Amino acid sequence: MKKLIKNIVLLVNIAAAILLIASYLSTHISPKDLWILSIIGLAYPYILLANILLILYWLINTSKYVLLSIVSIIIGYSHLQNYIQFSSNTTEEEGLKIYSYNLKRFAEKGYYNSSENATDIFSFLQEEDPDIICLQEVNFSKEVGFEPSRIKSSLQDIESMQYAHTSRDGGPLTLSKFPIVYLGEIRFESSGNMIIYSDINVDGDTIRVYNCHLQSYRFTPNDINSIDSLSFENSDKNIEGIKVVSYKLKQAFIKRSEQADKLNEHINKSPYPVIVCGDFNDTPVSYTYQTVRGNLNDAFVESGSGIGNTYIGKLPSFRIDYIFFSDHFKGYNFKVDEVDFSDHYPVSCTLLKE
């Protein structure tokens, strides 16, 4: 019996090690070619945890099979660093303070398009006093009270702004204490997501700031409920729900990969140092993350600590909001502010010129 249990655990361990390595491959193989790998990449934290538990099992049983998971984890150590940091890198020097925040159209806390929530966010931004703010899913309507005229009167240190519409009354917004000397947009076919970029003159030094909102999953409350209510009793309903969710996952993975390729190409052609902010709707073990980051630095990896999860909606909490930057800068003071104005937390960092 003991031998049977050991053999079963060994088979499970082999499967877990293979899945872990497959998750690494998801960062290099486009979902257009093999989208199922993206789901494995999404499950990376759970696969990693399974391998850690298996290491503990083999250590207790003093078995050589402990190497299966140890080697698998070592192979992907760089991905582990993208998920967790154990010590932060801080500075007291004054640098360029960057904020990125998906506002969910002010629909959190039981409100929808809430002017009260918008007021809370104004107060929060005034207190934090960033130099450059990249906001996604902003509602510009007067009913909400976040229209451009109010922004100028409420955030008086803001000199320039750029915004665009992905719908009748909403879209991304970039705010800057420094002059924006050029405005640009990257729009995607058949998508409500987009990117705006701003060339900003910071004390005579021009930098390009990308404000990104990449392809969303477009899950409805019914989709999420179908995942939550999976049971053995309703097999037909379960299968239908899984089909719908799988289709939306596949479409989102593929569209995001195309958007990531386009953004990466645009970044590589930039004549200026870049800062890339936004909601990527994808985790650090993904083709999107790997492609957009490219040779850029991740503010969380450079100066964050802990896990850095930024999504707090009904789906599992992951780090999907990022700040990347060129070697022109050194990153410090990465922070995730745990405020409940949205289904995302805002992320921030301080950049010093190298």
C-alpha positions as a printed Julia matrix, in Angstrom:
354×3 Matrix{Float64}:
   0.0    0.0     0.0
   2.82   2.36    0.9
   4.5    1.64   -2.43
   1.24   2.29   -4.31
   0.82   5.67   -2.63
   4.42   6.53   -3.46
   3.89   5.65   -7.13
   0.69   7.7    -7.32
   2.46  10.71   -5.78
   5.32  10.23   -8.24
   2.91  10.32  -11.19
   1.26  13.44   -9.77
   4.7   15.0    -9.34
   5.69  14.27  -12.93
   2.46  15.88  -14.13
   3.0   18.92  -11.85
   6.58  19.38  -13.07
   5.49  19.14  -16.71
   2.72  21.68  -16.14
   5.16  24.05  -14.44
   7.52  23.91  -17.41
   4.55  24.32  -19.76
   3.62  27.51  -17.89
   7.1   28.88  -18.69
   6.56  28.09  -22.36
   3.35  30.16  -22.29
   5.47  33.32  -22.03
   7.2   32.59  -25.35
   4.53  30.86  -27.47
   1.8   33.13  -28.76
  -1.79  32.16  -27.88
  -2.49  32.45  -31.61
  -0.43  29.27  -32.0
  -1.35  27.38  -28.82
  -3.83  29.23  -26.62
  -4.24  26.45  -24.07
  -0.74  27.23  -22.78
  -2.04  30.62  -21.64
  -4.47  28.92  -19.26
  -1.58  26.9   -17.84
   0.39  30.15  -17.42
  -2.61  31.69  -15.65
  -2.57  28.75  -13.22
   1.16  29.15  -12.5
   0.79  30.12   -8.78
  -1.3   27.02   -8.07
   1.0   24.72  -10.05
   3.97  26.22   -8.22
   2.29  25.63   -4.86
   1.59  22.0    -5.8
   5.27  21.5    -6.62
   6.35  23.06   -3.31
   4.02  20.71   -1.41
   5.45  17.77   -3.34
   8.97  18.86   -2.39
   7.93  18.77    1.26
   6.43  15.3     0.78
   9.63  13.89   -0.73
  11.79  15.59    1.92
   9.75  13.92    4.66
  10.16  10.6     2.87
  13.86  11.29    2.09
  13.45  10.45   -1.58
  15.57  11.42   -4.58
  12.34  12.36   -6.38
  12.48  15.67   -4.53
  14.7   16.82   -7.41
  11.77  16.68   -9.86
  10.09  19.79   -8.52
  13.26  21.5    -7.32
  14.77  21.41  -10.81
  11.46  22.51  -12.38
  11.29  25.54  -10.09
  14.94  26.47  -10.65
  14.43  26.38  -14.43
  11.78  29.07  -14.09
  13.34  31.07  -11.26
  13.02  34.33  -13.2
   9.24  33.83  -13.35
   9.17  33.28   -9.59
  10.95  36.62   -9.15
   8.25  38.29  -11.25
   5.62  36.93   -8.86
   7.2   37.5    -5.45
   9.83  39.83   -4.01
  11.25  39.57   -0.52
  12.82  43.01   -0.03
  11.87  46.44   -1.31
  14.19  49.1    -2.72
  13.38  52.54   -1.32
  14.72  56.06   -1.56
  14.05  59.42    0.08
  15.22  61.29   -3.02
  12.65  63.23   -4.98
  12.1   61.62   -8.34
   9.31  61.17  -10.83
   6.33  59.72   -8.98
   4.2   57.55  -11.28
   0.69  56.21  -10.63
  -1.36  53.73  -12.64
  -4.96  52.91  -11.74
  -7.93  51.19  -13.41
 -11.03  52.97  -12.06
 -13.7   50.56  -13.32
 -15.8   53.58  -14.32
 -16.36  54.32  -10.59
 -18.68  51.33  -10.34
 -17.28  49.74   -7.17
 -18.52  49.94   -3.56
 -22.11  49.27   -4.59
 -22.34  52.39   -6.78
 -22.5   52.72  -10.51
 -20.95  55.77  -12.18
 -20.83  57.24   -8.71
 -19.96  60.88   -8.18
 -19.26  60.03   -4.55
 -16.67  57.47   -5.59
 -15.14  59.99   -8.03
 -14.8   62.5    -5.2
 -13.05  59.9    -3.05
 -10.61  59.18   -5.87
  -9.9   62.9    -6.35
  -9.08  63.19   -2.66
  -6.85  60.12   -2.83
  -4.9   61.45   -5.83
  -4.54  64.88   -4.25
  -3.07  63.31   -1.14
  -0.66  61.06   -3.04
   0.39  63.94   -5.33
   1.92  61.97   -8.25
   3.8   63.68  -11.09
   2.28  61.48  -13.82
  -1.01  59.6   -13.48
  -2.25  56.94  -15.9
  -5.91  56.07  -15.41
  -7.89  53.41  -17.25
 -11.68  52.95  -17.57
 -12.43  56.54  -16.61
 -15.97  57.87  -16.93
 -15.89  61.47  -18.14
 -19.58  62.22  -17.79
 -20.74  65.27  -15.84
 -23.08  63.07  -13.8
 -20.06  61.32  -12.33
 -18.09  64.52  -11.89
 -14.77  63.42  -13.39
 -15.04  65.56  -16.5
 -11.83  67.33  -17.69
 -12.88  70.76  -16.36
 -13.23  69.39  -12.83
  -9.92  67.57  -13.07
  -8.12  70.84  -13.81
  -9.77  72.65  -10.91
  -9.34  69.78   -8.41
  -5.79  68.69   -9.27
  -4.27  72.13   -9.62
  -0.67  70.98  -10.03
  -1.63  69.06  -13.17
  -0.49  71.05  -16.18
  -1.41  68.72  -19.05
  -3.8   65.9   -19.79
  -4.57  63.47  -22.58
  -7.68  61.37  -22.87
  -9.49  59.31  -25.46
 -12.88  57.65  -25.79
 -13.31  53.91  -26.09
 -17.04  54.43  -25.56
 -19.43  57.38  -25.59
 -18.31  58.69  -22.2
 -15.28  56.66  -21.11
 -11.68  55.76  -21.82
  -8.07  56.21  -20.66
  -6.72  59.42  -19.16
  -3.12  60.57  -18.61
  -2.39  63.5   -16.28
   0.97  65.22  -15.97
   2.54  68.03  -13.94
   4.82  68.55  -16.94
   3.97  69.69  -20.49
   2.69  67.05  -22.89
   4.3   67.95  -26.2
   2.81  65.17  -28.36
  -0.29  62.97  -28.15
  -0.81  59.61  -29.81
  -3.23  56.68  -29.83
  -2.99  52.97  -30.58
  -6.43  51.54  -31.33
  -7.26  47.91  -31.98
  -9.73  46.45  -34.42
 -12.88  44.93  -32.88
 -11.89  45.88  -29.36
 -13.08  48.3   -26.71
  -9.55  48.47  -25.31
  -6.81  50.86  -26.44
  -3.53  52.63  -25.61
  -2.7   56.31  -25.5
   0.84  57.63  -25.37
   2.17  61.04  -24.38
   5.55  62.61  -25.04
   6.23  64.61  -21.89
   8.89  67.27  -21.36
  10.29  66.65  -17.88
  12.72  69.47  -17.1
  14.03  69.5   -20.66
  14.15  65.71  -21.0
  11.48  64.16  -23.25
  10.02  60.8   -22.2
   7.2   58.77  -23.73
   4.49  57.47  -21.39
   2.18  54.67  -22.55
  -1.18  54.34  -20.8
  -2.49  50.86  -21.62
  -5.69  48.94  -21.19
  -5.28  45.62  -22.98
  -7.99  43.18  -23.97
 -10.48  42.34  -21.22
 -12.09  38.93  -20.76
 -15.58  40.46  -21.02
 -16.98  38.08  -18.45
 -20.58  38.81  -17.45
 -21.92  38.19  -13.93
 -23.61  35.06  -15.34
 -20.25  33.76  -16.59
 -18.68  34.24  -13.16
 -21.68  32.67  -11.45
 -21.44  29.64  -13.75
 -17.85  29.12  -12.6
 -18.79  29.56   -8.93
 -21.73  27.16   -9.15
 -20.08  24.19  -10.84
 -21.49  20.96   -9.4
 -21.88  17.27  -10.18
 -25.66  17.57  -10.33
 -25.92  19.94  -13.29
 -23.51  18.44  -15.8
 -25.19  19.86  -18.94
 -25.31  23.36  -17.46
 -21.7   23.01  -16.29
 -20.53  22.03  -19.77
 -22.35  24.95  -21.38
 -20.9   27.38  -18.83
 -17.39  26.01  -19.31
 -17.74  26.34  -23.1
 -18.75  30.01  -22.86
 -15.98  30.87  -20.41
 -13.38  28.92  -22.43
 -14.37  30.74  -25.62
 -14.03  34.14  -23.94
 -10.67  33.15  -22.44
  -9.4   32.02  -25.84
 -10.54  35.18  -27.62
  -9.05  37.42  -24.94
  -5.71  35.59  -24.92
  -5.41  35.82  -28.71
  -6.47  39.48  -28.95
  -4.12  40.46  -26.11
  -1.21  38.72  -27.78
  -1.84  40.72  -30.97
  -2.1   43.94  -28.94
   1.1   43.08  -27.04
   2.96  42.48  -30.32
   1.78  45.84  -31.66
   2.71  47.67  -28.45
   6.14  46.04  -28.3
   6.84  47.12  -31.87
   5.74  50.68  -31.05
   7.91  50.8   -27.91
  10.96  49.6   -29.83
  10.54  52.47  -32.3
  10.23  55.14  -29.62
  12.84  57.91  -30.01
  12.63  58.56  -26.26
  12.98  56.63  -23.0
   9.64  55.04  -22.14
   7.39  54.42  -19.17
   4.66  51.85  -19.76
   1.71  51.82  -17.34
  -1.62  50.12  -17.25
  -3.96  47.21  -16.85
  -2.68  44.35  -19.02
  -5.39  41.87  -17.9
  -2.66  39.24  -17.75
  -0.28  37.84  -15.15
   3.54  37.88  -15.06
   3.6   34.35  -16.48
   2.03  35.22  -19.82
   2.91  36.03  -23.4
   1.47  39.52  -22.91
   3.72  40.34  -19.97
   6.86  38.89  -21.56
   6.25  40.65  -24.9
   5.37  44.09  -23.55
   8.13  44.09  -20.96
  10.78  43.06  -23.48
  13.99  44.78  -22.33
  12.17  47.12  -19.95
  12.34  47.01  -16.16
   9.36  46.01  -14.03
   8.88  48.45  -11.12
   7.61  45.65   -8.86
  10.64  43.46   -9.56
  12.99  46.42   -9.1
  11.61  47.77   -5.84
   8.49  45.93   -4.66
   7.95  43.37   -1.94
   5.48  40.56   -1.36
   3.19  39.26   -4.11
   1.86  42.61   -5.35
  -1.61  41.45   -6.41
  -3.63  44.27   -7.95
  -6.96  42.72   -8.97
  -9.61  42.38   -6.26
 -12.7   41.42   -8.24
 -14.63  38.16   -8.07
 -12.06  36.21  -10.06
  -8.79  35.08   -8.39
  -6.52  37.92   -7.31
  -3.45  38.36   -9.53
  -0.95  41.06  -10.41
  -2.26  42.43  -13.71
  -1.42  46.16  -13.36
   2.12  47.22  -14.16
   4.69  49.98  -14.46
   7.6   49.26  -16.8
  10.42  51.65  -17.67
  13.6   52.02  -19.74
  17.14  51.74  -18.38
  17.12  55.55  -18.52
  15.57  55.27  -15.02
  16.12  53.45  -11.77
  13.0   52.36   -9.9
  12.24  52.75   -6.2
   9.34  52.74   -3.72
   6.98  50.43   -5.62
   3.67  50.31   -3.8
   0.21  48.79   -4.14
  -2.35  50.98   -2.33
  -5.09  48.79   -0.89
  -7.98  51.21   -1.39
 -11.42  49.99   -2.39
 -12.54  52.54   -4.97
 -12.38  50.0    -7.82
 -11.89  46.3    -8.52
  -8.2   47.13   -8.99
  -5.63  48.55   -6.6
  -3.52  51.47   -7.85
   0.22  50.9    -8.29
   2.96  53.5    -7.98
   6.71  53.94   -7.98
   9.38  56.61   -7.94
  11.77  56.85  -10.89
  15.17  58.5   -10.7
  17.18  59.32  -13.79
  20.22  57.06  -14.12
